[in-house]
Amino acid sequence: MSEIKVNLGQYKGIEVPKPFFEVTEEEIQVEFQKACALVAKNEEKTTEPAVLGDLLTIDFVGYLDGEPFPGGDGENFPLTLGSNTFIPGFEEQLIGVKAGDVVDVHLAFPEKYHEQSLAGRPVVFKVKVHSIRTNTAPEMSDEVVQMVSQCKTVDEFHEYVHGEIFNSKKMEAAQLLEDEILDKVMSVCTVEVPEEAIKERKDGLVNSLTAQLQQSQMSLNDYMKYHNITQQEFDEYMMRDAKKMLEGQSVLGKIAEIEGLTCSTDELNRELTEMALSYHLDYEQIIDALGDEGKEMIRQDILTRKALDLIVEHAVITE
């Protein structure tokens, strides 16, 4: 296989603006609401109308041109209004119904619906509402705080939530900064990646995705239908992703080579030990599973991370 050719440009002294982030009171209040929801009481509505967030138990039958269509029915189906479980327009028309109601829901399937025979077609769903349940959340208080956390007071919980949001945004900002620095480095480099290398990496990405989907009892075809993309669109996206990954790794690998960065045996072993723990395997099992080629890939990953740390360290962060 032909080698990937890299011509580096400037990779030290890259200027990027410092990411700005702040924690707002609105964001903290959202977390307060989530905390109160954790201890909410679930109660059945007998006469009150359904609102967003309520859990309905329904029977439904879908009619296309006056006839029931396959897959368009269900019994005792649990539906939370606002969950977007059904096609657009369905759940909105159930807002205001009461337990025992029987209603007709008129709508049309999306133009790009995965089932072509239904795409864009007008349908009517006959819906029977068996029950409606709602969660009644308490107001934020010291008692609620003590039920959902190790804090004792609302003020203490406020400070804790602020810190958690701040740390999360700080990590996100660091990642964005890193991405922007790498993008600028890539923009002044030229990389020639052989087509066969891109195809090989693309096949690896597809195999990895397929294995992940299988754990969720989902096929690759199901995945494409869910995301409303064709096989051609999927292949083109994976090829672009593979090419971008190879280009980035090749540039960082070249920087590591020029800067004389190394990966010691201890560093490699630490990485392999952490991998073994994350996969619940023994060290020897992860070594056998990876083989020499896999170990070399891990070593290269360590070197590219070091190269990325180097260009970030030498970047000029402007206010």
C-alpha positions as a Markdown table, in Angstrom:
| # | Residue | x | y | z |
|---|---|---|---|---|
| 1 | Met | 0.0 | 0.0 | 0.0 |
| 2 | Ser | 1.3 | 3.5 | -0.9 |
| 3 | Glu | 2.4 | 5.7 | 2.0 |
| 4 | Ile | 0.5 | 8.7 | 3.2 |
| 5 | Lys | 2.5 | 11.9 | 2.2 |
| 6 | Val | 2.5 | 14.8 | 4.6 |
| 7 | Asn | 3.9 | 18.3 | 4.1 |
| 8 | Leu | 3.7 | 20.3 | 7.3 |
| 9 | Gly | 3.1 | 24.0 | 7.6 |
| 10 | Gln | 3.2 | 26.0 | 10.8 |
| 11 | Tyr | 2.2 | 24.0 | 13.9 |
| 12 | Lys | 3.6 | 26.1 | 16.7 |
| 13 | Gly | 2.4 | 29.5 | 17.7 |
| 14 | Ile | -1.0 | 29.0 | 16.2 |
| 15 | Glu | -3.3 | 32.0 | 17.3 |
| 16 | Val | -6.8 | 31.2 | 18.5 |
| 17 | Pro | -9.3 | 33.2 | 20.6 |
| 18 | Lys | -9.9 | 32.0 | 24.2 |
| 19 | Pro | -13.3 | 30.3 | 24.3 |
| 20 | Phe | -15.9 | 32.3 | 26.4 |
| 21 | Phe | -18.3 | 30.5 | 28.6 |
| 22 | Glu | -20.4 | 31.3 | 31.7 |
| 23 | Val | -22.9 | 29.6 | 33.9 |
| 24 | Thr | -26.3 | 31.3 | 33.9 |
| 25 | Glu | -29.0 | 31.2 | 36.6 |
| 26 | Glu | -31.4 | 29.8 | 34.1 |
| 27 | Glu | -29.2 | 26.8 | 33.6 |
| 28 | Ile | -29.0 | 26.2 | 37.3 |
| 29 | Gln | -32.8 | 26.5 | 37.6 |
| 30 | Val | -33.1 | 23.8 | 34.9 |
| 31 | Glu | -31.1 | 21.4 | 37.1 |
| 32 | Phe | -33.2 | 22.4 | 40.1 |
| 33 | Gln | -36.3 | 21.4 | 38.1 |
| 34 | Lys | -34.7 | 18.0 | 37.2 |
| 35 | Ala | -33.9 | 17.5 | 40.9 |
| 36 | Cys | -37.5 | 18.2 | 41.9 |
| 37 | Ala | -38.7 | 15.9 | 39.1 |
| 38 | Leu | -36.7 | 13.0 | 40.6 |
| 39 | Val | -38.9 | 13.0 | 43.7 |
| 40 | Ala | -42.2 | 13.9 | 41.9 |
| 41 | Lys | -45.4 | 12.0 | 42.8 |
| 42 | Asn | -47.0 | 10.1 | 40.0 |
| 43 | Glu | -50.8 | 10.5 | 40.2 |
| 44 | Glu | -53.6 | 9.5 | 37.9 |
| 45 | Lys | -55.8 | 12.1 | 36.3 |
| 46 | Thr | -59.5 | 11.2 | 36.2 |
| 47 | Thr | -61.1 | 14.4 | 35.0 |
| 48 | Glu | -58.3 | 16.8 | 34.2 |
| 49 | Pro | -57.1 | 17.2 | 30.6 |
| 50 | Ala | -53.7 | 15.9 | 29.4 |
| 51 | Val | -50.8 | 18.3 | 29.1 |
| 52 | Leu | -47.2 | 18.0 | 27.8 |
| 53 | Gly | -45.3 | 15.6 | 30.0 |
| 54 | Asp | -48.3 | 13.4 | 31.0 |
| 55 | Leu | -48.1 | 9.7 | 30.4 |
| 56 | Leu | -51.1 | 8.3 | 28.4 |
| 57 | Thr | -52.0 | 4.7 | 28.0 |
| 58 | Ile | -53.8 | 4.4 | 24.6 |
| 59 | Asp | -55.1 | 2.1 | 21.9 |
| 60 | Phe | -54.7 | 3.3 | 18.4 |
| 61 | Val | -55.4 | 2.2 | 14.9 |
| 62 | Gly | -54.1 | 4.0 | 11.8 |
| 63 | Tyr | -56.3 | 4.2 | 8.6 |
| 64 | Leu | -54.9 | 4.9 | 5.1 |
| 65 | Asp | -57.6 | 5.5 | 2.5 |
| 66 | Gly | -60.2 | 4.2 | 5.0 |
| 67 | Glu | -58.4 | 0.9 | 5.6 |
| 68 | Pro | -56.1 | -0.1 | 8.5 |
| 69 | Phe | -52.5 | -0.3 | 7.5 |
| 70 | Pro | -49.8 | -2.8 | 8.7 |
| 71 | Gly | -47.9 | -1.6 | 11.8 |
| 72 | Gly | -50.2 | 1.3 | 12.4 |
| 73 | Asp | -51.9 | -0.1 | 15.5 |
| 74 | Gly | -51.2 | -0.8 | 19.2 |
| 75 | Glu | -52.9 | -1.6 | 22.4 |
| 76 | Asn | -52.3 | -0.3 | 25.9 |
| 77 | Phe | -49.4 | 1.7 | 24.5 |
| 78 | Pro | -47.6 | 4.0 | 27.0 |
| 79 | Leu | -47.1 | 7.5 | 25.4 |
| 80 | Thr | -45.5 | 10.5 | 27.1 |
| 81 | Leu | -46.7 | 13.7 | 25.4 |
| 82 | Gly | -43.8 | 15.6 | 24.1 |
| 83 | Ser | -41.5 | 12.6 | 23.7 |
| 84 | Asn | -41.8 | 12.7 | 19.9 |
| 85 | Thr | -42.4 | 8.9 | 19.9 |
| 86 | Phe | -44.9 | 9.2 | 17.0 |
| 87 | Ile | -44.7 | 11.1 | 13.8 |
| 88 | Pro | -45.0 | 15.0 | 14.0 |
| 89 | Gly | -48.5 | 16.2 | 14.8 |
| 90 | Phe | -49.7 | 13.0 | 16.6 |
| 91 | Glu | -48.9 | 13.9 | 20.2 |
| 92 | Glu | -49.9 | 17.6 | 19.8 |
| 93 | Gln | -53.4 | 16.5 | 19.0 |
| 94 | Leu | -53.7 | 14.5 | 22.2 |
| 95 | Ile | -53.1 | 17.6 | 24.4 |
| 96 | Gly | -56.4 | 18.3 | 26.2 |
| 97 | Val | -57.9 | 14.9 | 25.9 |
| 98 | Lys | -59.3 | 13.2 | 29.0 |
| 99 | Ala | -59.3 | 9.6 | 30.3 |
| 100 | Gly | -62.0 | 7.7 | 28.4 |
| 101 | Asp | -61.9 | 9.9 | 25.3 |
| 102 | Val | -62.0 | 8.5 | 21.8 |
| 103 | Val | -60.5 | 10.9 | 19.3 |
| 104 | Asp | -59.5 | 11.0 | 15.6 |
| 105 | Val | -56.0 | 12.3 | 14.9 |
| 106 | His | -55.6 | 13.6 | 11.3 |
| 107 | Leu | -52.1 | 14.0 | 9.9 |
| 108 | Ala | -49.7 | 13.1 | 7.2 |
| 109 | Phe | -46.6 | 11.0 | 7.2 |
| 110 | Pro | -43.3 | 12.9 | 6.5 |
| 111 | Glu | -42.3 | 13.1 | 2.9 |
| 112 | Lys | -39.0 | 11.3 | 3.7 |
| 113 | Tyr | -40.6 | 8.6 | 5.9 |
| 114 | His | -38.6 | 5.4 | 5.8 |
| 115 | Glu | -41.6 | 3.3 | 4.7 |
| 116 | Gln | -42.0 | 4.6 | 1.1 |
| 117 | Ser | -45.6 | 3.4 | 0.8 |
| 118 | Leu | -46.6 | 5.8 | 3.6 |
| 119 | Ala | -44.3 | 8.7 | 2.8 |
| 120 | Gly | -46.3 | 11.9 | 2.5 |
| 121 | Arg | -49.7 | 10.1 | 2.7 |
| 122 | Pro | -52.6 | 11.5 | 4.8 |
| 123 | Val | -53.8 | 9.1 | 7.5 |
| 124 | Val | -56.3 | 9.1 | 10.4 |
| 125 | Phe | -55.5 | 7.5 | 13.7 |
| 126 | Lys | -58.4 | 6.5 | 15.9 |
| 127 | Val | -57.2 | 6.8 | 19.5 |
| 128 | Lys | -58.8 | 5.6 | 22.7 |
| 129 | Val | -57.4 | 7.1 | 25.9 |
| 130 | His | -57.4 | 4.5 | 28.7 |
| 131 | Ser | -55.7 | 6.6 | 31.4 |
| 132 | Ile | -53.6 | 9.7 | 32.1 |
| 133 | Arg | -50.9 | 9.9 | 34.7 |
| 134 | Thr | -49.0 | 13.0 | 35.7 |
| 135 | Asn | -45.9 | 13.8 | 37.8 |
| 136 | Thr | -46.4 | 16.4 | 40.4 |
| 137 | Ala | -43.1 | 17.8 | 41.4 |
| 138 | Pro | -42.5 | 19.6 | 44.7 |
| 139 | Glu | -40.9 | 23.1 | 45.1 |
| 140 | Met | -37.2 | 23.1 | 45.7 |
| 141 | Ser | -36.4 | 22.9 | 49.4 |
| 142 | Asp | -33.8 | 21.7 | 51.8 |
| 143 | Glu | -35.8 | 18.5 | 52.1 |
| 144 | Val | -35.7 | 17.9 | 48.3 |
| 145 | Val | -32.0 | 18.7 | 48.2 |
| 146 | Gln | -31.3 | 16.1 | 50.9 |
| 147 | Met | -33.3 | 13.5 | 49.0 |
| 148 | Val | -31.4 | 13.9 | 45.7 |
| 149 | Ser | -27.9 | 14.8 | 46.9 |
| 150 | Gln | -25.4 | 14.8 | 49.7 |
| 151 | Cys | -25.9 | 18.6 | 50.1 |
| 152 | Lys | -27.9 | 19.9 | 53.1 |
| 153 | Thr | -29.4 | 23.2 | 52.0 |
| 154 | Val | -30.6 | 24.8 | 48.8 |
| 155 | Asp | -27.7 | 27.3 | 48.9 |
| 156 | Glu | -25.2 | 24.5 | 49.2 |
| 157 | Phe | -26.9 | 22.6 | 46.3 |
| 158 | His | -26.9 | 25.8 | 44.2 |
| 159 | Glu | -23.1 | 26.1 | 44.6 |
| 160 | Tyr | -22.6 | 22.4 | 43.8 |
| 161 | Val | -24.7 | 22.6 | 40.6 |
| 162 | His | -22.9 | 25.8 | 39.6 |
| 163 | Gly | -19.6 | 24.0 | 40.0 |
| 164 | Glu | -20.8 | 20.9 | 38.0 |
| 165 | Ile | -22.0 | 23.1 | 35.1 |
| 166 | Phe | -18.8 | 25.2 | 35.2 |
| 167 | Asn | -16.6 | 22.1 | 35.0 |
| 168 | Ser | -18.6 | 20.6 | 32.2 |
| 169 | Lys | -18.4 | 23.8 | 30.1 |
| 170 | Lys | -14.7 | 24.1 | 30.9 |
| 171 | Met | -14.1 | 20.7 | 29.5 |
| 172 | Glu | -16.2 | 21.5 | 26.4 |
| 173 | Ala | -14.3 | 24.8 | 25.9 |
| 174 | Ala | -11.0 | 22.9 | 26.1 |
| 175 | Gln | -12.2 | 20.5 | 23.5 |
| 176 | Leu | -13.4 | 23.2 | 21.2 |
| 177 | Leu | -10.1 | 25.0 | 21.6 |
| 178 | Glu | -8.2 | 21.9 | 20.8 |
| 179 | Asp | -10.3 | 21.2 | 17.7 |
| 180 | Glu | -9.8 | 24.8 | 16.4 |
| 181 | Ile | -6.0 | 24.6 | 16.9 |
| 182 | Leu | -5.9 | 21.3 | 15.0 |
| 183 | Asp | -8.1 | 22.7 | 12.2 |
| 184 | Lys | -5.8 | 25.6 | 11.8 |
| 185 | Val | -2.7 | 23.4 | 11.7 |
| 186 | Met | -4.5 | 21.1 | 9.1 |
| 187 | Ser | -5.4 | 24.1 | 7.0 |
| 188 | Val | -1.7 | 24.9 | 6.3 |
| 189 | Cys | -0.7 | 21.3 | 5.7 |
| 190 | Thr | -1.0 | 19.1 | 2.6 |
| 191 | Val | -1.8 | 15.5 | 3.0 |
| 192 | Glu | -2.0 | 12.9 | 0.2 |
| 193 | Val | -4.0 | 9.8 | 1.4 |
| 194 | Pro | -4.1 | 6.8 | -1.0 |
| 195 | Glu | -7.6 | 5.7 | -1.9 |
| 196 | Glu | -7.0 | 2.2 | -0.7 |
| 197 | Ala | -6.0 | 3.5 | 2.8 |
| 198 | Ile | -9.3 | 5.5 | 3.0 |
| 199 | Lys | -11.3 | 2.4 | 2.0 |
| 200 | Glu | -9.6 | 0.3 | 4.5 |
| 201 | Arg | -10.2 | 2.8 | 7.3 |
| 202 | Lys | -13.8 | 3.2 | 6.1 |
| 203 | Asp | -14.4 | -0.6 | 6.3 |
| 204 | Gly | -13.0 | -0.5 | 9.8 |
| 205 | Leu | -15.3 | 2.2 | 10.9 |
| 206 | Val | -18.3 | 0.4 | 9.4 |
| 207 | Asn | -17.4 | -2.8 | 11.1 |
| 208 | Ser | -17.0 | -1.0 | 14.4 |
| 209 | Leu | -20.4 | 0.7 | 14.0 |
| 210 | Thr | -22.0 | -2.6 | 13.1 |
| 211 | Ala | -20.7 | -4.2 | 16.2 |
| 212 | Gln | -22.0 | -1.4 | 18.4 |
| 213 | Leu | -25.4 | -1.5 | 16.8 |
| 214 | Gln | -25.6 | -5.3 | 17.3 |
| 215 | Gln | -25.3 | -4.7 | 21.0 |
| 216 | Ser | -28.5 | -2.6 | 20.8 |
| 217 | Gln | -30.3 | -5.2 | 18.7 |
| 218 | Met | -30.1 | -2.9 | 15.7 |
| 219 | Ser | -28.9 | -3.5 | 12.1 |
| 220 | Leu | -27.0 | -1.2 | 9.9 |
| 221 | Asn | -30.0 | -1.0 | 7.6 |
| 222 | Asp | -32.2 | 0.0 | 10.6 |
| 223 | Tyr | -29.6 | 2.7 | 11.4 |
| 224 | Met | -29.8 | 4.2 | 7.9 |
| 225 | Lys | -33.6 | 4.1 | 8.0 |
| 226 | Tyr | -33.6 | 5.8 | 11.4 |
| 227 | His | -31.3 | 8.6 | 10.1 |
| 228 | Asn | -33.2 | 8.8 | 6.8 |
| 229 | Ile | -30.1 | 8.3 | 4.6 |
| 230 | Thr | -29.4 | 6.1 | 1.6 |
| 231 | Gln | -26.7 | 3.5 | 1.3 |
| 232 | Gln | -24.8 | 5.9 | -1.0 |
| 233 | Glu | -25.1 | 8.8 | 1.4 |
| 234 | Phe | -23.9 | 6.5 | 4.2 |
| 235 | Asp | -20.9 | 5.3 | 2.2 |
| 236 | Glu | -20.0 | 8.9 | 1.2 |
| 237 | Tyr | -20.1 | 10.1 | 4.8 |
| 238 | Met | -18.0 | 7.2 | 6.1 |
| 239 | Met | -15.4 | 7.8 | 3.3 |
| 240 | Arg | -15.2 | 11.5 | 4.3 |
| 241 | Asp | -14.9 | 10.6 | 8.0 |
| 242 | Ala | -12.2 | 8.0 | 7.3 |
| 243 | Lys | -10.2 | 10.5 | 5.1 |
| 244 | Lys | -10.4 | 13.2 | 7.8 |
| 245 | Met | -9.3 | 10.8 | 10.5 |
| 246 | Leu | -6.3 | 9.6 | 8.4 |
| 247 | Glu | -5.3 | 13.1 | 7.6 |
| 248 | Gly | -5.4 | 14.2 | 11.2 |
| 249 | Gln | -3.5 | 11.2 | 12.5 |
| 250 | Ser | -0.9 | 11.5 | 9.7 |
| 251 | Val | -0.2 | 15.2 | 10.5 |
| 252 | Leu | 0.1 | 14.5 | 14.2 |
| 253 | Gly | 2.2 | 11.5 | 13.5 |
| 254 | Lys | 4.6 | 13.6 | 11.4 |
| 255 | Ile | 4.8 | 16.2 | 14.2 |
| 256 | Ala | 5.6 | 13.5 | 16.7 |
| 257 | Glu | 8.4 | 12.3 | 14.4 |
| 258 | Ile | 9.9 | 15.7 | 13.9 |
| 259 | Glu | 9.7 | 16.6 | 17.6 |
| 260 | Gly | 11.2 | 13.3 | 18.6 |
| 261 | Leu | 8.2 | 12.3 | 20.7 |
| 262 | Thr | 8.4 | 8.7 | 22.0 |
| 263 | Cys | 6.1 | 6.2 | 23.7 |
| 264 | Ser | 7.9 | 4.2 | 26.4 |
| 265 | Thr | 7.1 | 0.6 | 27.3 |
| 266 | Asp | 5.7 | 1.8 | 30.6 |
| 267 | Glu | 3.3 | 4.3 | 28.9 |
| 268 | Leu | 2.1 | 1.6 | 26.5 |
| 269 | Asn | 1.6 | -0.9 | 29.3 |
| 270 | Arg | -0.4 | 1.7 | 31.3 |
| 271 | Glu | -2.7 | 2.3 | 28.4 |
| 272 | Leu | -3.2 | -1.4 | 27.8 |
| 273 | Thr | -3.9 | -2.0 | 31.5 |
| 274 | Glu | -6.6 | 0.8 | 31.4 |
| 275 | Met | -8.1 | -0.8 | 28.3 |
| 276 | Ala | -8.2 | -4.2 | 29.9 |
| 277 | Leu | -10.0 | -2.7 | 33.0 |
| 278 | Ser | -12.6 | -0.9 | 30.8 |
| 279 | Tyr | -13.4 | -4.1 | 28.9 |
| 280 | His | -13.3 | -6.2 | 32.0 |
| 281 | Leu | -10.5 | -8.3 | 30.7 |
| 282 | Asp | -7.1 | -9.5 | 32.1 |
| 283 | Tyr | -4.0 | -7.8 | 30.8 |
| 284 | Glu | -3.0 | -11.0 | 28.9 |
| 285 | Gln | -6.4 | -11.2 | 27.3 |
| 286 | Ile | -6.2 | -7.7 | 25.9 |
| 287 | Ile | -2.7 | -8.4 | 24.6 |
| 288 | Asp | -4.0 | -11.5 | 22.8 |
| 289 | Ala | -7.0 | -9.7 | 21.4 |
| 290 | Leu | -5.0 | -6.8 | 20.0 |
| 291 | Gly | -2.0 | -8.7 | 18.7 |
| 292 | Asp | 1.2 | -6.9 | 17.5 |
| 293 | Glu | -0.7 | -4.8 | 15.0 |
| 294 | Gly | -3.2 | -3.6 | 17.6 |
| 295 | Lys | -0.5 | -2.8 | 20.1 |
| 296 | Glu | 1.3 | -0.7 | 17.4 |
| 297 | Met | -2.0 | 1.2 | 16.8 |
| 298 | Ile | -2.3 | 2.0 | 20.5 |
| 299 | Arg | 1.3 | 3.2 | 20.5 |
| 300 | Gln | 0.6 | 5.5 | 17.5 |
| 301 | Asp | -2.5 | 6.8 | 19.4 |
| 302 | Ile | -0.3 | 7.7 | 22.3 |
| 303 | Leu | 2.1 | 9.6 | 20.1 |
| 304 | Thr | -0.6 | 11.5 | 18.3 |
| 305 | Arg | -2.1 | 12.6 | 21.6 |
| 306 | Lys | 1.3 | 13.8 | 22.7 |
| 307 | Ala | 1.7 | 15.7 | 19.4 |
| 308 | Leu | -1.8 | 17.3 | 19.9 |
| 309 | Asp | -0.8 | 18.3 | 23.4 |
| 310 | Leu | 2.4 | 19.9 | 22.0 |
| 311 | Ile | 0.6 | 22.1 | 19.5 |
| 312 | Val | -2.0 | 23.1 | 22.1 |
| 313 | Glu | 0.8 | 23.9 | 24.6 |
| 314 | His | 2.6 | 26.1 | 22.0 |
| 315 | Ala | -0.6 | 27.9 | 20.8 |
| 316 | Val | -1.1 | 31.6 | 21.4 |
| 317 | Ile | -4.5 | 32.0 | 23.1 |
| 318 | Thr | -5.8 | 35.6 | 22.6 |
| 319 | Glu | -8.4 | 37.2 | 24.8 |
